[in-house]
Amino acid sequence: MRAAVSIAVTLLAGAALWTLAEYLLHRFAMHALNGRGIMSREHLEHHVGSGWSFSNTTLLSWAGVIVVAALLWAPLGWLLLGLPGLALGLGWCVGYAGYEHQHAVAHLRGPRGRYSTWLRRHHFHHHFGHPRANHGVTTSLWDHVFGTYERPERVRVPRRLAQPWMLDGSGELRPGLDADYVLVGSADPASRAAQLDRARAFASIAPED
């Protein structure tokens, strides 16, 4: 019984360690590198894109989760620490997979509960105009720890970059979302406002001062 509890605690610790990695990778490997390196370049493209597609495989992908779990963290943990190390590595991969799922569905569909509502508001504040804030996706813990947390009154979403689930059939904000979001600018990709939106999105990869 004690061994089972110990393994469960170690799995949870591994998942918690992932949340720190999530924050550090997002803040430094994706933003502070200013487009240098494949991870930062792909993240830049994610910021200037209008949505998400499961067919658009990146380094942080479901395939990546499988590769990391099968070939790196779990075997490395086993070699270094035996069964506790294996549990720690698997917990890290579970946290990683949870992040991938939550990040993808935030772009693909609207919120379905209190946590998913919070996650979208928190994440899209970062996405649209505040790239130095809210680097955590699944939790704001590390943003609070490192002083990068912001809680917006409402998230200002450029029309051209609005997620499909945010819009009704006429291209306006869906009823019930106005407490958390407001649409700004033009939906026309050729418009001056859209060009400014794209410039701001590229600037979101600017290095920290």
C-alpha positions, -999 to +999 in steps of 0.1 A: +000+000+000+028+024+009+046+016-023+014+024-043+009+057-025+046+066-031+043+059-068+011+080-071+027+109-053+058+106-076+035+106-107+018+138-094+052+153-087+063+146-123+031+163-136+038+193-114+073+195-127+059+197-162+040+228-153+073+245-145+088+233-178+056+246-196+062+281-182+099+282-188+097+268-223+070+292-232+086+323-217+122+317-227+125+291-255+095+305-274+094+342-267+128+354-255+147+338-285+128+361-308+123+336-336+157+319-334+154+282-334+126+259-346+105+261-314+105+299-313+098+302-351+069+278-349+055+296-319+057+329-338+036+313-366+012+301-340+008+337-327+001+352-362-021+324-373-059+325-369-065+292-352-053+257-346-052+225-366-045+190-354-029+184-388-003+211-381+023+190-363+049+209-343+076+199-318+050+202-290+025+177-305+008+144-297+036+126-317+061+145-296+044+134-264+047+097-275+084+101-285+093+119-253+075+093-232+088+063-250+124+074-258+135+099-232+120+108-199+105+074-188+136+053-197+159+079-184+141+080-151+141+042-149+179+041-155+187+068-130+162+061-102+145+028-109+107+026-104+104+061-087+123+076-116+100+058-141+070+072-123+084+107-122+091+106-160+057+092-168+041+119-146+060+146-165+047+131-198+011+130-184+014+167-176+028+173-211-001+155-227-026+174-206-011+207-217-012+196-253-049+187-250-059+218-231-040+242-254-054+226-286-091+226-274-088+262-262-082+271-299-107+246-313-138+250-291-155+272-266-154+268-228-175+241-211-169+249-175-152+272-150-117+259-155-119+260-194-134+295-192-105+306-170-079+289-192-091+306-224-093+340-209-059+336-193-043+323-225-058+346-250-048+376-229-013+364-235-020+357-272-035+391-281-014+420-271+003+409-238+031+384-248+051+391-216+023+380-193+005+347-186+031+322-199+015+293-181-013+277-200-027+250-177-020+269-145-011+304-134+010+292-105+044+301-120+032+334-134+023+344-099+057+331-086+077+350-113+056+381-114+042+377-150+005+371-141-021+395-154-059+393-150-076+414-177-111+429-174-118+417-209-095+402-236-093+424-267-094+400-296-084+412-331-113+403-354-089+387-380-074+365-353-106+356-335-111+319-328-140+304-348-159+294-316-159+330-305-180+341-335-217+338-345-229+334-381-226+371-388-190+373-376-198+390-343-190+378-308-213+350-296-238+358-270-225+352-235-189+359-243-190+397-240-181+395-203-147+381-212-139+392-247-143+422-270-136+422-308-114+450-321-101+460-355-111+447-390-116+411-402-102+421-437-066+406-440-057+434-464-068+462-440-044+485-421-058+473-388-051+437-398-016+446-408-011+462-374-025+431-357+001+410-375+029+434-366+019+432-329+017+394-331+053+393-345+064+417-318+051+392-292+082+372-298+104+402-288+130+394-262+126+404-225+141+437-215 
